[in-house]
């Protein structure tokens, strides 16, 4: 449970954090590993990209992104769970251009430089709407002009129209903010926040979406 947002489930601590990757594999019957590899491939990472990973977790995603980078590319993870950070550092210790810092993504922060891509995976839906807008603003400020904000999360859908095999686990596992998240038009919200040139890839019968948007120069 989050000490900042009691109804959220995205700030993972304790045993759940220490065994997060194994839990994800188990809950998805082994499908998560191949799914996340495909999603990262579809990010269209360029060899020299600098990537900011919001809610970086155990470093699994950073390692996948690193496969597409050359010596000039790099990944910086932002994470608040010390258990996650410990795993991240252990997994990535032989890669000098993969790093992680203890930093909240829902509050203002400043970095030494701007990034080509900001990536956030299954974290965004777990925050209240006003906080989600703060995260979007943080992504905008962290990006270079024409950089891309890439969200891997639930797609928009009407809960009562979804199949039972998806609806029941969703209602059982997800927090109240996720129910609000799936009902919003995120392309419109992102457009109002300075993003455009959208592209998307859909998974799991359109219930999961990789949504990419470009920071437009104001």
C-alpha positions as CSV (number, residue, x, y, z in Angstrom):
1,X,0.0,0.0,0.0
2,X,1.2,3.5,-0.8
3,X,1.8,5.8,2.1
4,X,1.2,8.7,-0.3
5,X,-2.0,7.3,-2.0
6,X,-3.7,4.7,0.3
7,X,-5.9,3.5,-2.5
8,X,-3.1,2.9,-4.9
9,X,-1.2,-0.4,-5.5
10,X,1.7,0.9,-7.7
11,X,4.2,1.8,-5.0
12,X,5.4,-1.7,-4.2
13,X,7.4,-2.5,-1.1
14,X,8.5,-5.5,0.9
15,X,8.2,-9.1,-0.4
16,X,6.1,-8.1,-3.4
17,X,9.0,-5.8,-4.5
18,X,11.7,-8.4,-3.8
19,X,9.9,-11.0,-5.9
20,X,8.2,-8.7,-8.4
21,X,9.5,-10.2,-11.6
22,X,8.7,-13.8,-10.5
23,X,5.2,-12.6,-9.4
24,X,4.6,-11.0,-12.8
25,X,5.6,-14.2,-14.7
26,X,3.5,-16.3,-12.4
27,X,0.4,-14.1,-12.7
28,X,0.6,-14.0,-16.5
29,X,1.3,-17.8,-16.8
30,X,4.7,-16.9,-18.3
31,X,3.4,-14.6,-20.9
32,X,4.8,-11.4,-19.5
33,X,8.4,-11.9,-20.5
34,X,7.7,-12.3,-24.2
35,X,5.1,-9.5,-24.1
36,X,7.4,-6.9,-22.5
37,X,10.2,-7.8,-25.0
38,X,7.7,-7.2,-27.9
39,X,6.5,-3.9,-26.4
40,X,10.1,-2.6,-26.0
41,X,10.9,-3.6,-29.5
42,X,7.9,-1.5,-30.7
43,X,9.3,1.6,-28.9
44,X,11.5,2.1,-32.0
45,X,14.6,2.9,-29.9
46,X,17.5,4.4,-31.8
47,X,21.1,3.4,-31.0
48,X,22.0,6.7,-29.4
49,X,18.7,7.4,-27.6
50,X,18.8,8.6,-24.0
51,X,15.8,7.1,-22.1
52,X,14.2,8.0,-18.8
53,X,12.4,5.1,-17.2
54,X,9.6,6.4,-14.9
55,X,9.0,3.8,-12.1
56,X,11.9,1.7,-13.3
57,X,11.3,-1.3,-11.0
58,X,13.8,-4.1,-11.0
59,X,15.7,-3.1,-14.1
60,X,14.2,-5.7,-16.3
61,X,12.8,-3.1,-18.8
62,X,16.1,-1.1,-18.7
63,X,18.0,-4.2,-19.8
64,X,15.6,-4.8,-22.6
65,X,15.9,-1.2,-23.8
66,X,19.7,-1.4,-23.6
67,X,19.8,-4.1,-26.2
68,X,18.9,-1.5,-28.8
69,X,21.5,1.1,-27.6
70,X,25.1,1.6,-28.6
71,X,27.8,3.1,-26.5
72,X,26.2,6.6,-26.7
73,X,22.7,5.5,-25.6
74,X,21.7,5.3,-22.0
75,X,18.9,4.6,-19.6
76,X,18.2,6.3,-16.3
77,X,15.6,4.8,-14.1
78,X,13.6,6.7,-11.5
79,X,12.3,4.5,-8.7
80,X,11.3,5.0,-5.0
81,X,11.3,1.4,-3.7
82,X,14.7,0.5,-2.1
83,X,14.0,-3.2,-2.7
84,X,13.4,-2.4,-6.4
85,X,16.5,-0.2,-6.6
86,X,18.7,-2.9,-5.1
87,X,17.5,-5.4,-7.7
88,X,18.0,-2.8,-10.5
89,X,21.6,-2.1,-9.4
90,X,22.4,-5.9,-9.2
91,X,20.9,-6.7,-12.6
92,X,22.6,-3.7,-14.4
93,X,25.9,-3.4,-12.6
94,X,28.0,-4.4,-15.6
95,X,26.4,-1.7,-17.8
96,X,27.9,1.8,-17.1
97,X,25.2,3.5,-19.1
98,X,22.3,2.1,-17.2
99,X,21.7,3.8,-13.8
100,X,18.9,4.4,-11.3
101,X,18.2,7.1,-8.8
102,X,15.7,7.3,-5.9
103,X,13.2,9.8,-7.2
104,X,9.4,10.2,-7.1
105,X,7.8,10.8,-10.5
106,X,4.7,12.4,-9.2
107,X,6.5,15.4,-7.8
108,X,8.5,18.1,-9.6
109,X,12.2,17.3,-10.2
110,X,15.0,18.6,-12.3
111,X,17.7,16.7,-14.2
112,X,21.0,17.7,-15.7
113,X,19.9,17.2,-19.3
114,X,16.9,16.4,-21.5
115,X,16.0,12.9,-22.8
116,X,14.9,11.5,-26.2
117,X,12.3,9.2,-24.6
118,X,10.4,8.9,-21.4
119,X,9.0,5.4,-20.8
120,X,6.4,4.4,-18.1
121,X,5.1,0.8,-17.8
122,X,2.0,-0.2,-15.7
123,X,2.6,2.6,-13.2
124,X,0.6,5.5,-14.5
125,X,-2.9,4.0,-14.0
126,X,-2.3,3.7,-10.2
127,X,-2.3,7.4,-9.4
128,X,-5.1,9.9,-8.9
129,X,-6.0,12.0,-11.9
130,X,-4.4,15.2,-10.7
131,X,-1.2,13.3,-9.9
132,X,-1.3,11.8,-13.4
133,X,-1.3,15.3,-14.8
134,X,1.8,16.1,-12.7
135,X,3.5,13.0,-14.2
136,X,2.7,14.1,-17.7
137,X,4.1,17.5,-17.0
138,X,7.3,16.0,-15.6
139,X,7.6,13.9,-18.7
140,X,7.2,16.9,-20.9
141,X,9.8,18.9,-19.0
142,X,12.3,16.0,-19.1
143,X,12.1,15.5,-22.9
144,X,14.0,17.2,-25.6
145,X,11.9,19.0,-28.2
146,X,10.2,16.3,-30.3
147,X,11.1,13.6,-27.8
148,X,8.6,10.9,-27.1
149,X,6.5,10.0,-24.1
150,X,5.7,6.3,-24.2
151,X,3.1,4.7,-22.0
152,X,2.6,1.0,-21.7
153,X,-0.6,0.5,-19.7
154,X,-4.3,-0.4,-20.0
155,X,-6.2,0.8,-23.0
156,X,-9.4,2.7,-22.6
157,X,-12.4,0.4,-22.4
158,X,-15.9,0.1,-20.9
159,X,-15.7,-2.3,-18.0
160,X,-19.2,-3.8,-18.4
161,X,-18.4,-4.6,-22.0
162,X,-15.2,-6.5,-21.4
163,X,-15.0,-10.3,-21.3
164,X,-15.3,-12.0,-17.9
165,X,-11.8,-13.5,-18.2
166,X,-10.4,-9.9,-18.1
167,X,-13.0,-8.1,-16.1
168,X,-12.9,-10.4,-13.0
169,X,-9.0,-10.3,-12.5
170,X,-9.1,-6.5,-13.2
171,X,-11.8,-5.9,-10.5
172,X,-10.0,-8.2,-8.1
173,X,-6.5,-6.9,-8.4
174,X,-6.6,-3.2,-9.5
175,X,-7.1,-0.1,-7.4
176,X,-9.9,2.4,-7.8
177,X,-7.7,4.8,-9.8
178,X,-7.3,2.1,-12.5
179,X,-11.1,2.1,-13.0
180,X,-11.1,5.8,-13.6
181,X,-8.0,5.6,-15.8
182,X,-9.6,3.2,-18.4
183,X,-12.6,5.6,-18.9
184,X,-10.5,8.6,-19.9
185,X,-9.4,9.8,-23.4
186,X,-5.7,9.9,-22.9
187,X,-4.8,11.1,-26.3
188,X,-7.0,14.2,-25.7
189,X,-5.5,14.7,-22.3
190,X,-1.9,14.4,-23.6
191,X,-2.8,16.7,-26.5
192,X,-3.9,19.4,-24.0
193,X,-0.5,18.9,-22.2
194,X,1.6,19.6,-25.3
195,X,1.9,16.2,-26.9
196,X,0.9,15.0,-30.4
197,X,1.8,12.8,-33.3
198,X,0.4,9.7,-31.6
199,X,1.1,6.1,-32.5
200,X,-0.2,3.0,-30.7
201,X,0.1,-0.8,-30.6
202,X,-2.6,-2.9,-28.9
203,X,-2.2,-6.2,-27.1
204,X,-4.4,-8.8,-25.4
205,X,-7.5,-8.2,-27.4
206,X,-7.0,-4.5,-27.3
207,X,-7.0,-4.2,-23.5
208,X,-3.3,-3.2,-23.2
209,X,-1.8,-0.4,-25.2
210,X,1.6,1.0,-26.0
211,X,0.8,4.7,-26.6
212,X,3.6,6.9,-27.9
213,X,3.3,10.7,-28.2
214,X,5.7,13.4,-29.3
215,X,6.5,16.5,-27.3
216,X,5.5,19.5,-29.5
217,X,7.5,22.7,-29.4
218,X,5.5,25.5,-27.8
